[in-house]
Amino acid sequence: MRRLRRGTLLALAVALVIAGVTAVYVRVELAEPEAFADRAVGALRSDAVQSVIAEEVAVDLLERRSPDLVSARPLVLTAVEAVLQTAQFERVFRRAAVTAHGVLLRGDTDVAVELSELRGALLPALRTASPELARGLPEDLRPQIATIRRSDVASSTTRAADRVSGVAWPVLGLGLLALVAFLATAVDRRRALFGAGVAVAAGGLLGALATTALEAEVVSHAGAVGVVDDDEVRAAARATWDALAGDLQRILLAVAALGTVAAGSVVLVASRVDREAVLRRGAAALAGGALPVPARVLRGLALAVLGVVVLLDLGLLARVVVAAVGLVLLVAGLAEVVTPLRTARDGRPDGDGGSADGRPSAAGRRPPRRRALVAAALAALVLVLVGVGTALVVSRDRGSDPLEPREVATCNGSAAICGRRLDQVVFPGTHNSMSAADRPGWLFANQRRPIPRQLDDGIRLLMVDPHYGVVNRDGRVRTDLQAEGTTRNRVAAQLGSDAIGAAERLAGRLGLVPSGGERRIYACHTLCELGAEGFGSVLRDVRGWMERNRSEVVVLMLESSVAPDEIEGAFRDADLEDSVVTLPRRGPMPRMRDLVTSGRRLIVLDEGDGGDASWLQPAFLFAQNTSIDGFTEDPGSCDPSRGTADSPLLIANHWVDRFPPPAGRAARVNTAEVLRRRVRACRARLGRTPNAIAVDFYGRGDLFEVVRELNRDGV
């Protein structure tokens, strides 16, 4: 009965200590608005939190308030990310955190956390990058970055903890007094200290595990407010939790460590280790002693390295020492476990491999078969590597092999078009396909999503512009206009003064290509200063997607400023030569099913004269396109441009040719009504239906719906 009472007292004491530590933390660090705001600002310094906030601000500004400027999304993100690093924004964020604090701890209603004062911090950064964008910044910019609900797990748990935080210090004091009473009334105080240490260690670990479980629950319920995906939101929630409650978990682990030290000290004392002798030997090893010359040299080198570490990074030294101590404890613990097991097995105290009568045991006579074990392990490793390599080769070969005719169920997602010729099919397409707002570096983009996502969504005509570029010391790609045989004035005539002005504000005067820089091929929209992606990277994206989707036919239309032989080399480097098809210059176009079963499913059209390779084909020998100037003035027109009426294919250029690309107007001309009217105009004006419709911001509007209708009804 006495043992039961003492066990109950110990359990109650530990429970009060853990509860008191938690309550004190909540009272000191979370219950006070300013302390809470300090921790919220700490969360803001996390990359994950900044990424979510920047995304939400950009969405609020560009897609909800100023959709015509969505093409400048990367520019806005860059400006917002810079603002997030400033002290001014930290002050804005701190005030938002105080608002959130009221809901978490005292609020009775849900609240949306808004950055109502962000405009003043963002305006100077945007004005520097783009005066036009700064002029369009809404007066009522109040991006919502989070919604806090009183029914959320985090809110409910934090309010419950806050209610008991008022008695935090009394609870902690009562727990410590109970521990002291447990030790003071013990008959065997050494044993009592050991038990108390074990109990405190267990209590601290359980408390830390409880906070981990609560973190998992909170993070799992975090949901996106806007366009950010759940993984990004959960990463931000995890970083926020760590800023708010991570120290509590570390404190509880420290309590567990304190209990472990107390219990370990009892064990150390009971083992009667001569600590003085251990210290003497350690000092002798470090400072002197009769060591062999090689050992002394190694000791000197080790001490020198240790001195360098101390000078360069004291934190690294601390981590090394902690790791060394942990390793020593692990080895000592394992040795302590193994020794009694071996003693019990051999039936003698020393365990040196001998038998009770002094003769070597069977284990002693048979040395371990190390060589056999090593050989077996190496053989197993080789087999695993060979197996993995074979599987990768097989999977790669299988992914690139053309489909057998019996395997072809659909072509470009439709069974109906498999038997049709290429000129009897309609392809949804994108203009300046590489220029994607979701990819870093594109300052005025024509599309929201990058090429792999476009293909996943159903785009089958990609318009890409290869250019020569050289990277300068700042990491920006500069267009090599001289290598392309053009000048700044010609580019200005093509793009307009607004584009030239934007490029030169961001990168300096055009044409200043760094001498000695390596010239490479980039996908750019005339000026790589406004955005660039390696052309080889674009081709590898296309190849990878086509290998995963073996029943799809893709058209790649190049407006190239690069020598044809270098374009051909880029295709060789991307391992695409076995995927490209040569169209017949006379006679009927190939059928979709035949392209799929041949494995040559990539049609490459060059807006120039093509190249020596038969697959790098002159675009306007095979396709006629429509006038983009005429369409920009009148979206209902279908005036012809390049190519001839005899060209087997018709490509409808269906985007508004303005800088920056106007996403709002793109959404209006991409509606089903306008697209259908455009198709009727092409039938009336040119006597045929477009085989491809290329748009800006393909995700806005009804492009895919109209293309499905055309392919269903037949061209």
C-alpha positions, 0 to 999 in steps of 0.5 A, a space after each residue: 500500500 505504501 508503494 502504491 501511495 508513493 507511486 501515485 504521489 510521483 505520478 501526480 508530481 510529474 503530471 503537475 510539473 509537465 502541465 505547469 511548464 506548458 501553462 507557463 509557456 502559454 502564459 508567457 509566450 502566447 497569451 500576451 499579444 506582443 509576445 504572440 506577435 513576436 513569434 508570428 514575425 518569426 514565422 514570417 521569416 520562414 521561406 514556406 510562409 513567405 511563399 504562401 503570402 507572396 502567392 496570395 498577394 499576387 493573386 489578390 492583386 493580379 487575378 482578382 483586382 487587375 486581371 489585365 496585368 496577370 502577365 506580370 505575375 513573376 514581377 509582382 512576386 519578386 517585388 512582394 518577396 522583396 517587401 516581405 524582407 523589410 522592417 516596414 512589412 514586419 510592422 504590417 504583419 505584426 499588426 495582423 498577428 495581433 488581430 489573429 491573437 484576439 481570435 485564437 485566445 479570446 474571439 467568439 467569431 471567425 476572422 479573415 487575417 488581412 494585410 490591410 496596410 500592405 499597399 504602402 509597403 508594396 508601392 515603392 517596389 512596384 514603381 521601381 520595376 514597372 511604373 504602369 503596374 504601380 499605377 494600377 495598384 488598387 487603393 483597397 488592396 487587402 489580401 487575405 492570407 489566412 482564415 482563423 475559425 474558432 472551431 479549429 483544433 488550434 483555436 480550441 486547444 490554444 483557448 483551453 490552454 489560455 484558460 488554465 494559464 492563469 494558474 500556471 505558476 501555482 501548478 508548476 510550484 505545486 508539482 515541484 513541491 510534490 517532487 521534493 516531498 517524494 524525495 524527502 520522505 523516501 527511505 532509500 533516496 538514491 532509489 527514489 531519485 532514480 525513480 523520479 528521474 525516470 518518471 520526469 523523463 517519461 513525462 517530458 517525452 509524453 508531453 513532447 509527443 503530445 505536442 507533435 500529435 497536436 501539430 500533425 492534427 493542426 497541419 492536416 486541417 490546414 487548407 488553401 485560401 487561394 490558389 496555393 496548393 495544400 502542400 504549400 499551405 501545410 508547409 507554411 502551417 508547419 513553419 508557423 506551428 514551429 515558431 509558435 509552439 516549437 520551443 515548448 516541445 524543446 522545453 519538454 524535451 529538455 525536461 526529459 533530458 533533465 530526468 534522464 541525467 538524474 537517473 543516469 547519475 544514480 546509475 553512475 554512482 552505483 557503478 563505482 566508476 573512478 571518475 578521477 582516474 578517468 579524468 587523469 587519463 583523458 588529460 594525459 591523452 590530450 596534453 601528454 603521456 607516453 604516446 607513440 610518435 604517430 599518435 602524437 602527430 594525429 593528436 596535434 592535427 586533431 587539436 589544430 582542426 578543433 581550433 580552426 572549427 572554434 574560430 570559424 563556427 562555434 555552433 559547429 563545434 557544439 554540434 560535433 561535441 554533442 554528436 560525439 557524446 551521443 556516440 559514446 553513450 550509444 556505444 556504452 549503452 550497447 556494451 552494457 546490454 551485450 555484456 550480461 547477455 554474453 556472460 549468461 551465454 558463456 556461463 562465466 564473468 569475463 566473456 573472453 572467448 575461453 571455456 570454463 576449463 581454460 581451453 579455447 571455446 568453439 567460438 574462439 577456435 572459429 574466427 568469424 567468416 568476414 571475407 565470406 560475409 563481405 563477399 556475400 554483401 557485395 554480391 547482393 549489392 551488385 545484384 540489386 544494382 543490376 536489377 534496378 538498372 535493368 528495370 530502369 532500362 526496360 521501363 525507359 525502353 517501354 515508355 519510348 516504344 511506339 504503341 502497337 495498332 491493337 493498343 491504340 484506343 485514343 489519339 489525343 484523347 479521342 477515339 473518333 479522330 484516330 482514323 482522321 488525317 492530320 488536316 482533319 483534326 483541330 489542335 488547341 495551342 498556346 502562343 509563346 508557350 514557354 512564357 509562363 507566369 508560374 516559371 521564375 524569370 518571366 516578367 510579362 508572360 503570355 501563359 500562366 502554366 509552364 509547358 508540361 502543365 499545358 500538355 497535361 491540360 490538353 494543349 497540343 500546339 506549342 509556339 516557341 521562339 529560340 534565341 541566342 543569349 548570354 548570361 551576365 554576371 547578375 545571372 540575367 540572360 541578355 539577347 545576343 542581337 548581333 548573333 541574330 543579325 538584328 538591332 535594337 531598332 528592329 526589335 523596337 519596331 517589332 515589340 513596341 517601345 513599351 517592351 523595350 522600355 521595360 527591358 531596359 529598366 530591368 536589365 540596362 541598355 540592350 545589346 550589351 552582351 558580356 564579352 567572353 560569355 558562352 552563347 547558348 540557345 534560349 526560348 525567349 519572346 524576342 528579348 531574353 531580358 524579359 524572360 528566358 528558359 533554356 531551349 534544351 530544357 523545353 525540348 526535354 520537357 516535351 520529350 519526357 511528356 511524350 514518353 509518358 503519353 504514347 498516344 499523343 501527337 504534338 505540333 511544335 512551331 518555332 519562330 527561330 532566330 537561331 541557325 538551323 544546324 544548331 536547332 538540329 543539334 539541340 534536338 539531338 542533345 534532347 534525344 528527340 530525333 526518333 520522335 520527329 516526323 517528316 510530313 509529305 510535301 505532296 499527297 495526303 497528310 498522315 493519319 493520326 493512328 499512323 503517327 502514333 504507331 510509328 512512334 514519330 509523333 512530334 511535328 516540327 514546323 519552322 517559321 523560317 526556311 527549315 533546315 537540312 534535316 527533313 523533319 525541320 520543315 518550313 512552316 508556311 509550306 504546310 500551314 497558312 496562318 491568320 493575321 494577328 494584327 487583323 484579329 487584334 483590331 477585330 476578333 471576328 475577322 479571319 484574314 490570311 497572313 503567311 502561307 497559301 490557300 494550298 497549304 494543307 493546314 490552317 493555324 488561327 492566331 487568336 491572341 491580342 497583340 499588346 504589351 504587356 499581354 492583356 489577360 482580361 482581353 484574352 479571357 474575353 476573346 477565349 470565350 466559346 461565343 467568340 471562338 465559334 464566331 472566329 471559326 465561322 469567319 474562317 470558313 466563310 473567308 478561307 473556305 476551311 476550319 482551322 486545324 489549330 487555334 493558338 491563344 494567350 492564357 489558355 486557362 481563361 475561356 473555353 478553348 478546349 470545349 470548342 476544340 472538342 466540339 470541332 473534333 466531334 463534328 469533323 473538320 
